[in-house]
Amino acid sequence: MNSSVIEKTANYFRSKNIVLPTIAELKNPHSISEDIKNKVLKLNKNAMDPANLFRVHWFNKRDHSKFLEVPEHIVLPSEFTGVDAKIIKLQQAS
């Protein structure tokens, strides 16, 4: 990794008030602050906004309207299952 490129990028992000999720937040999205979650959920999910990167985890509702306690669905690759088909089971709407 080129430390000068990382520093230049970090300075640019700071100057533009761009906040990206940490690896820990992507691993455990329940650790993302409520302020950030509220900001993200008000954004158009297709907007070119760096805050939408906080949605990149398994705990998003399928329509990206909220964060969930458990993943709504999981797709297992055929390399794992040995089957060339996808079965997606959705949670019942409450």
C-alpha positions as CSV (number, residue, x, y, z in Angstrom):
1,M,0.0,0.0,0.0
2,N,1.2,3.4,-0.9
3,S,1.0,5.5,2.3
4,S,1.1,8.8,0.4
5,V,-1.9,7.8,-1.7
6,I,-3.8,6.8,1.5
7,E,-2.9,10.1,3.2
8,K,-3.9,12.1,0.1
9,T,-7.3,10.2,-0.1
10,A,-7.9,10.6,3.6
11,N,-7.3,14.4,3.4
12,Y,-9.6,14.7,0.4
13,F,-12.4,12.8,2.2
14,R,-11.9,14.9,5.3
15,S,-12.1,18.1,3.3
16,K,-15.4,16.9,1.7
17,N,-16.8,15.6,5.0
18,I,-17.0,12.1,3.5
19,V,-17.4,9.4,6.2
20,L,-17.1,5.8,5.2
21,P,-18.0,2.7,7.3
22,T,-15.2,0.9,9.1
23,I,-14.5,-2.8,8.6
24,A,-15.9,-3.3,12.1
25,E,-19.1,-1.5,11.2
26,L,-19.6,-3.6,8.1
27,K,-18.9,-6.8,10.1
28,N,-21.4,-5.7,12.8
29,P,-23.8,-3.1,11.4
30,H,-25.5,-2.9,14.7
31,S,-22.5,-0.9,15.9
32,I,-23.3,1.9,13.3
33,S,-24.5,5.0,15.1
34,E,-28.2,5.8,15.0
35,D,-27.3,9.2,13.5
36,I,-25.6,7.5,10.5
37,K,-28.4,4.9,10.2
38,N,-31.0,7.6,10.1
39,K,-29.1,9.6,7.5
40,V,-28.6,6.5,5.3
41,L,-32.3,5.5,5.5
42,K,-33.4,9.0,4.3
43,L,-31.1,8.7,1.2
44,N,-32.3,7.3,-2.1
45,K,-30.7,3.8,-2.1
46,N,-29.4,4.5,-5.6
47,A,-28.0,7.9,-4.9
48,M,-24.3,8.4,-5.6
49,D,-23.6,9.2,-1.9
50,P,-20.8,7.7,0.0
51,A,-23.1,7.3,3.0
52,N,-24.9,4.5,1.0
53,L,-21.8,2.4,1.6
54,F,-23.1,1.9,5.1
55,R,-25.8,-0.3,3.4
56,V,-23.1,-2.9,2.2
57,H,-23.8,-5.7,4.7
58,W,-26.3,-8.6,5.2
59,F,-28.6,-6.8,7.6
60,N,-30.5,-4.6,5.2
61,K,-34.1,-5.2,4.4
62,R,-34.4,-6.4,0.8
63,D,-35.9,-3.0,-0.2
64,H,-33.2,-1.2,1.8
65,S,-35.8,0.6,3.9
66,K,-34.3,-0.4,7.2
67,F,-31.6,-2.3,9.1
68,L,-32.6,-5.8,10.4
69,E,-31.6,-7.8,13.5
70,V,-30.9,-10.8,11.3
71,P,-30.4,-11.1,7.5
72,E,-33.6,-11.3,5.5
73,H,-32.2,-13.8,3.1
74,I,-28.9,-15.5,2.3
75,V,-27.8,-16.8,-1.1
76,L,-25.5,-19.8,-0.9
77,P,-23.2,-20.2,-4.0
78,S,-23.3,-23.3,-6.0
79,E,-19.6,-23.9,-5.1
80,F,-20.8,-24.3,-1.5
81,T,-24.0,-26.3,-2.1
82,G,-23.1,-28.3,-5.2
83,V,-26.4,-27.3,-6.8
84,D,-26.8,-24.9,-9.7
85,A,-30.0,-23.3,-8.4
86,K,-30.7,-20.5,-6.0
87,I,-33.5,-20.7,-3.5
88,I,-34.3,-17.5,-1.6
89,K,-36.6,-17.7,1.3
90,L,-38.1,-14.3,2.5
91,Q,-39.3,-13.6,5.9
92,Q,-43.0,-13.4,6.4
93,A,-44.2,-9.7,6.5
94,S,-45.5,-8.8,9.9
